[in-house]
Amino acid sequence: MAVSLKPERSPTKAYVVGAGLAGLSAAVELARAGVKVHLADSAPRAGGRCRSYHDAQLGQTIDNGNHFVFSGNQAVARYLTTIGTAGALHGPDHARFAFHDLATGERWNLAVNDGRLPLWLLDKARRAPGTRLSEYAGLARLALARRDSRSIGDLLQTNGRFWDRVIEPMMLAVLNCPPAQGSAWLAGRFLRDSFLRGGQACRTMVAMPTLDAAFIDPALRWLALRGTTPRFSARLRAIAFAEDRVEALDFGEGLEPVHDAAVVLAVPPWVAGELVPGLVVPDRFCAILNVHFAHAPPVDAPMITALLGTLAQWLVCHPDRISVTISGADDVIDRDRAGLAAQIWDEVSHALGITAPLPRWQVVKEKRATFAATPAQDARRPQAKTRWHNLFLAGDWVQNGLPATIEGALRSGDSAARLAMGENLRYGAGT
Ligand SMILES: Cc1cc2nc3c(=O)[nH]c(=O)nc-3n(C[C@H](O)[C@H](O)[C@H](O)COP(=O)(O)OP(=O)(O)OC[C@H]3O[C@@H](n4cnc5c(N)ncnc54)[C@H](O)[C@@H]3O)c2cc1C
């Protein structure tokens, strides 16, 4: 859907507040169009929830958590191509999802064929064991779901092998909330963008060696070449509004008039909710826990394995380390770190056939990793356009037609930038 919202005239200057992926995406699109961008973030660095850091305990540079994107993600491809890191994503040549059920000892691959016609479903060996062809019609039911109050549990049976081995692990990772309560519409939007476009669109890709190297540092360099030097440790404390526009921003050093500039607010929802009067934002969040082990994986291990029957959910083999993700981790996030590391190493070493004792480890807890992707929370996501004609919202929590994802955050930043410049939306408003 193309929406045209031409401002009186395109701004020559823009403030982008928040240098997470949504803010970086907005800044890149604005700078590409020749707009002078002022980028600020309250943190001492860029990246927000998608970042890397040198971990002294491990002696390695790691990501705050494993981040998966799909080969068919359009905004990811556009953003990485622009900043020059299109080759930084690594994944298989064909869509193969390795599963290992540690409770039963079974291993299998969900093997999606390359083309759009889902021929893989006809081959029992390419499906999850014990699932029937007819059950996969559930994917189509989700893909056709409308944007209403129905959850996945309202549309699909929430027990049995198809649920346990296909829907639950996939949707827990995608929605980061209990899948039965997750928005059927958001689940469907994800499926339409990935599985329903065929295997070549749903190869799971990981940024190597790090998120920063793929998504963050090159974007900052690209922006620097276009005259944008971000201000870090600069927290936006207040916005001064006139009746129909933002007049000034307060970063703690007095009011900064914005004059004719556009303002893209790309901060988390709870911050935007405090800065913008009357703004309704998602207010329930779900945790993600990652545990990293300084141990090289066996050479023949798949890059990504979904584990079932364990606390660990997704196991990612980097060349120099093994990282495990637990989504929807609210029940375990407050558990003692050493106990978590020991239990998960036990599971990981069992899955990979490693006999070594617990190596150096790190547990990274993100309590408000994403908004809870339920229908009620999705209904609280605002549009990018606000009632102030020079203020635009960006973030994975702003309406973008996807759950809280890298693709959604990048689309959202792109949309905010295009609205600020009076351009048609590239990805639609998401409704
Ligand atoms: C552990 C983890 C694993 C994830 N896994 C995946 C995955 O596998 N696949 C996937 O697609 N997505 C994943 N995500 C989600 C993905 O990371 C997010 O959707 C994306 O990073 C959100 O970007 P954003 O710019 O919208 O928000 P943020 O990254 O939260 O950026 C907001 C920025 O605003 C800044 N800020 C806050 N307050 C102020 C203020 N007052 N003034 C100025 N700046 C301010 C913050 O410092 C931050 O840099 C994961 C997230 C986490 C936490």
The ligand as an ORCA input file, in Angstrom:
! r2SCAN-3c Opt
* xyz 0 1
  C      18.528    -10.718     23.034
  C      17.761    -10.301     21.818
  C      17.640    -11.181     20.761
  C      16.935    -10.791     19.616
  N      16.864    -11.664     18.576
  C      16.331    -11.260     17.410
  C      16.365    -12.097     16.262
  O      16.820    -13.239     16.316
  N      15.876    -11.608     15.087
  C      15.338    -10.364     14.999
  O      14.936     -9.973     13.896
  N      15.259     -9.555     16.080
  C      15.741     -9.957     17.271
  N      15.699     -9.137     18.365
  C      14.993     -7.859     18.253
  C      15.881     -6.765     17.667
  O      17.090     -6.668     18.368
  C      15.117     -5.459     17.793
  O      13.889     -5.567     17.104
  C      15.843     -4.242     17.240
  O      17.193     -4.217     17.643
  C      15.112     -2.999     17.744
  O      15.737     -1.830     17.266
  P      15.115     -0.420     17.623
  O      15.970      0.588     16.992
  O      13.663     -0.439     17.334
  O      15.198     -0.297     19.222
  P      16.460     -0.177     20.208
  O      17.527     -1.084     19.758
  O      15.897     -0.381     21.574
  O      16.977      1.328     20.034
  C      16.516      2.394     20.797
  C      17.691      3.328     21.074
  O      17.201      4.476     21.768
  C      18.165      4.863     22.733
  N      17.489      5.698     23.736
  C      16.670      5.293     24.742
  N      16.218      6.384     25.406
  C      16.751      7.481     24.813
  C      16.646      8.887     25.055
  N      15.866      9.385     26.021
  N      17.373      9.720     24.268
  C      18.164      9.235     23.264
  N      18.288      7.912     23.003
  C      17.572      7.046     23.753
  C      18.702      3.527     23.254
  O      19.954      3.689     23.862
  C      18.755      2.699     21.972
  O      20.007      2.792     21.339
  C      16.334     -9.520     19.551
  C      16.437     -8.646     20.635
  C      17.138     -9.024     21.752
  C      17.240     -8.069     22.902
*
